[in-house]
């Protein structure tokens, strides 16, 4: 019986590849496609509606897309750059994603990448330098998602670096 299950699985893979329906997670991540979270991350590390991929990362990826016209041109570029950075990080660097880890591991690794991706994409200059972009951030984020220790830490780490940016720019 195991032999038949194995053969069915192999046939399904062959059919999926032949029909082109196999999801290209690398292409999705490198283009910042929000479906990366549901079609790739959630399938590698299934955590459900309350997990990192669907409840947080995918939700905010889509919310930023929905509100992108609110941001100025630099803000829109920042959104795209952050999407790519966060998704490529999970694809290439996340042990949980690459080795079907636990939901807790994925959550921890995902959140740890946020400050780095925000900062590398120019958060301090683009967001703090534009009142319009700050107002738009307020439209995207939900306060209830920032009550966890992990969320508070990512905000703290990001703003700490921005304080250095502001102090250095005053000189």
Secondary structure, 3 states (H helix, E strand, C coil): CHHHHHHHHHHHHHHHHHHCCCCCHHHHHHHCCCHHHHHHHHHHCCCCCCCHHHHHHHHHHHHHHHCHHHCCHHHHHHHHHHHHHHHHHHHHHCHHHHCCCCHHHHHHHHHHHHHHHHHHCCHHHHHHCCHHHHHHHHHHCCHHHHCCHHHHHHHHHHHHHHHHHHHHHHC
